[in-house]
Amino acid sequence: MVHAIRIHDYGGPEALRWDEIEVGDPGPGQVRLRQTAVGLNYIDTYHRSGAYKLPQLPAIIGTEGAGVVEAVGPDVTTLKPGDRVGYAPLIGAYAESRLAPADRLIPLPSWIEDRQAAAMLLQGMTAQFLLRSTYAVQPGDTILVQAAAGGVGQILCQWAKHLGATVIGTVSNDEKAELARAAGCDHPIVYTRENFVNRVKDLTDGQGVPVVYDGVGKTTFMDSLDCLRPRGFMVLFGAASGPVPPLDLQVLAAKGSLYVTRPTLFSYVSKRDDLMASAADLFEVVHTGGVTINVGQTFALRDAAEAHRALESRATTGSTVLLP
Ligand SMILES: NC(=O)c1ccc[n+]([C@@H]2O[C@H](COP(=O)([O-])OP(=O)(O)OC[C@H]3O[C@@H](n4cnc5c(N)ncnc54)[C@H](OP(=O)(O)O)[C@@H]3O)[C@@H](O)[C@H]2O)c1
């Protein structure tokens, strides 16, 4: 028996329970992992609260982790006991040990530590597809990143800077402004006291930006549209402040033939080749120093409720790792 954090009903952080579970032996195509580090992501709070429904309850939440292969299923030839791997996105991460499909696991190079892998795979591959595929950032672009001191935010800032962009970012306080600046954000805006639309217009000579990366959602979405130049891309990739209400598409015409997309990591890495290509691109930019992964805080896995409270009260910065 091992321990895992499960929910039996949707709810607040108190719904997270430290349960004993049996993992069992890996079946065909599976491996059993002893987990050494688990990534905390905003999507974990949507799964916990029921904003995103799970197929069944009770359920082990969490979608990112790293560890060591303990046993492999009968037909698994690509991995062997002792191999170090990481994964994202794959539900069932908040556990000391788990079964996982071998074809969703990413072998870890020796220079990546387990905590670093658990901190960066989901948020880093998200930054990868947002900056390289959804809207391919070009040298000389000036872009806007909402919640620039967060997990995805700090990686977006660094990587966009590395690609030659000028980065405008929003944050809720001065301490986060300094963190965003250290992550390459040229113009941090404290959006709790300053109108970010006016500031973006000032910084772009009234033109607006070609792309907004917005993981905040409800409270920023309409203002984000006003930061775009004509034919700009509104990339809504999350809802930390709540879901965006239905949108009258005519608004996109009135504001200048805008594009809106609501992408998810899973649709960009559902094929193994795409998963491995995204991870390789991320590993390269981290290995060469273009992006540094900032683990702002760690919690014991059994204290996942405390970690969720911190994340939802905007008290975390950078990435967060849960330790089994
Ligand atoms: N589409 C995808 O595939 C994908 C993948 C990964 C993540 N995401 C999304 O990306 C976003 C960021 O994820 P993350 O894990 O890196 O989290 P995070 O950015 O570290 O944390 C969320 C941040 O959002 C900001 N925020 C603004 N209003 C908020 C509110 N009312 N409540 C809570 N936070 C608020 C806070 O920053 P300030 O205090 O500076 O405002 C907070 O620190 C989330 O929306 C997540 O769902 C999407």
The ligand as a Tripos MOL2 file, in Angstrom:
@<TRIPOS>MOLECULE
LIG
   48    52     1     0     0
SMALL
NO_CHARGES

@<TRIPOS>ATOM
      1 N1         -4.2050   25.5920  -21.7300 N.am      1 LIG1
      2 C1         -3.3090   24.8190  -21.1750 C.2       1 LIG1
      3 O1         -2.9690   23.7540  -21.6920 O.2       1 LIG1
      4 C2         -2.6960   25.2320  -19.8660 C.ar      1 LIG1
      5 C3         -1.5690   24.5810  -19.3610 C.ar      1 LIG1
      6 C4         -0.9950   25.0550  -18.1860 C.ar      1 LIG1
      7 C5         -1.5780   26.1100  -17.5060 C.ar      1 LIG1
      8 N2         -2.6980   26.6810  -18.0130 N.ar      1 LIG1
      9 C6         -3.3300   27.8230  -17.3450 C.3       1 LIG1
     10 O2         -2.3550   28.8140  -17.1620 O.3       1 LIG1
     11 C7         -2.7040   29.6100  -16.0510 C.3       1 LIG1
     12 C8         -1.4890   29.7220  -15.1510 C.3       1 LIG1
     13 O3         -1.2320   28.4470  -14.5910 O.3       1 LIG1
     14 P1         -0.1020   28.2400  -13.4980 P.3       1 LIG1
     15 O4         -0.2160   26.8480  -13.0150 O.co2     1 LIG1
     16 O5          1.1960   28.7260  -14.0470 O.co2     1 LIG1
     17 O6         -0.5920   29.2000  -12.3240 O.3       1 LIG1
     18 P2          0.0640   30.5610  -11.8140 P.3       1 LIG1
     19 O7          0.1320   31.5300  -12.9580 O.co2     1 LIG1
     20 O8          1.3190   30.2760  -11.0980 O.co2     1 LIG1
     21 O9         -1.0130   31.0560  -10.7770 O.3       1 LIG1
     22 C9         -2.1270   31.7620  -11.1970 C.3       1 LIG1
     23 C10        -1.8840   33.2770  -11.1650 C.3       1 LIG1
     24 O10        -3.0010   33.9050  -11.7870 O.3       1 LIG1
     25 C11        -3.1270   35.1950  -11.2540 C.3       1 LIG1
     26 N3         -4.5190   35.4920  -10.8990 N.ar      1 LIG1
     27 C12        -5.2310   36.5720  -11.3350 C.ar      1 LIG1
     28 N4         -6.4390   36.5740  -10.8010 N.ar      1 LIG1
     29 C13        -6.5320   35.5020   -9.9930 C.ar      1 LIG1
     30 C14        -7.5560   34.9990   -9.1410 C.ar      1 LIG1
     31 N5         -8.7470   35.6070   -9.0260 N.pl3     1 LIG1
     32 N6         -7.3070   33.8790   -8.4400 N.ar      1 LIG1
     33 C15        -6.1290   33.2510   -8.5590 C.ar      1 LIG1
     34 N7         -5.1180   33.6810   -9.3390 N.ar      1 LIG1
     35 C16        -5.3090   34.8070  -10.0520 C.ar      1 LIG1
     36 C17        -2.2310   35.2910  -10.0210 C.3       1 LIG1
     37 O11        -1.1120   36.0900  -10.3770 O.3       1 LIG1
     38 P3         -1.1580   37.6540   -9.9100 P.3       1 LIG1
     39 O12        -1.2280   37.6270   -8.4220 O.co2     1 LIG1
     40 O13         0.0930   38.2340  -10.4490 O.co2     1 LIG1
     41 O14        -2.4060   38.2310  -10.5320 O.co2     1 LIG1
     42 C18        -1.8340   33.8590   -9.7700 C.3       1 LIG1
     43 O15        -0.5640   33.7540   -9.1450 O.3       1 LIG1
     44 C19        -3.9090   28.9490  -15.4080 C.3       1 LIG1
     45 O16        -5.0810   29.5780  -15.8460 O.3       1 LIG1
     46 C20        -3.8620   27.5410  -15.9660 C.3       1 LIG1
     47 O17        -5.1150   26.9180  -16.0020 O.3       1 LIG1
     48 C21        -3.2610   26.2700  -19.1620 C.ar      1 LIG1
@<TRIPOS>BOND
     1     1     2 1
     2     2     3 2
     3     2     4 1
     4     4     5 ar
     5     4    48 ar
     6     5     6 ar
     7     6     7 ar
     8     7     8 ar
     9     8     9 1
    10     8    48 ar
    11     9    10 1
    12     9    46 1
    13    10    11 1
    14    11    12 1
    15    11    44 1
    16    12    13 1
    17    13    14 1
    18    14    15 2
    19    14    16 1
    20    14    17 1
    21    17    18 1
    22    18    19 2
    23    18    20 1
    24    18    21 1
    25    21    22 1
    26    22    23 1
    27    23    24 1
    28    23    42 1
    29    24    25 1
    30    25    26 1
    31    25    36 1
    32    26    27 ar
    33    26    35 ar
    34    27    28 ar
    35    28    29 ar
    36    29    30 ar
    37    29    35 ar
    38    30    31 1
    39    30    32 ar
    40    32    33 ar
    41    33    34 ar
    42    34    35 ar
    43    36    37 1
    44    36    42 1
    45    37    38 1
    46    38    39 2
    47    38    40 1
    48    38    41 1
    49    42    43 1
    50    44    45 1
    51    44    46 1
    52    46    47 1
@<TRIPOS>SUBSTRUCTURE
     1 LIG1         1 GROUP 0 **** ****
